[in-house]
Amino acid sequence: MLLSHLAPILLIALVLVFILMIFSGILGGSGFVLGTYASQDYDLSEAEKYYTSLTYNMNESIMKVGDSFKWKTGLKEL
């Protein structure tokens, strides 16, 4: 009997807590809730350049591994 009365109260409390968490995240500027990044455009641009160069270098090494004459050099670079 007590459980049948307690379950709706707990459900309502959980919904209220969830709503409060969302609003506090929005008011606090949380990136998770807003879906935005808290970094500058310059930082994102530099990160993109860095990871693009890493990808390019990795692809160059992988292509050397596939070459029958340069495979040892490609393995050393990896």
N, C-alpha and C positions, 0 to 999 in steps of 0.2 A: 504494500500500500504506500509506504513512504517513498519507494523507488519510483512509483508511477507519478508522484507529485514532484519529485526531485529532478527527473529527466527533462521536463520542459523548462524548468528554471535554469538548469545547467546549459541547455541549448541556447536559451535567450542570452545568458551571460557570455557564452562563447561568441555569439554573433556580435554582441556589443563590443567585446574586446577586439574582435577582428576589425570592426568599423573604426574603433579608436586607433588601432595600429595603422590603418591606411591613412587616416587624417593626420596623425602625428608624423608619418613619413612624408606626406605632401607638404605640410607646414615646415618641416625641418629640412626640406630640400633633398631628400634621399634620392640618390640616383637609381636605386633598385625600384622604387615606386614610380618615379617619374619617367624612367627609361631613358635617361640622358647620361652623358659622361661629364664628370667634373674636371675635365682637363681642357687646356687651351688648344686652339686649332694648330698652333705651331708644334706642340708636343705630339699631336696625332699625325701631323705631316711627317715629322722626323721619325716617328715609329714606323710609319708606312714605308719610308725610304729604307730604313734599316732592315726591316723584314723582307722587303723586295730584294735587297742586295743579298741577304742570306739565302733566299730562295734561288736566285740566279746562280750563286756560287755552288749551291748544293746540286742544282741541275747540271752544271758544268762537270762536276765531279762524277755524277751518275752517268753522264754521257761518256766520260773517259773509261769508266769501268766496263761499259758495254763494248768499247773498242778493243779489238783483239791485240793491238799493239801498245795501247796506253793504259791497260787495265791496272797494272801495278801502281802507276802514278795516281790513278783515280782512287785506288784503295787507300793509299797513304794520305791523300787529301781528305778522305771521309773520316 
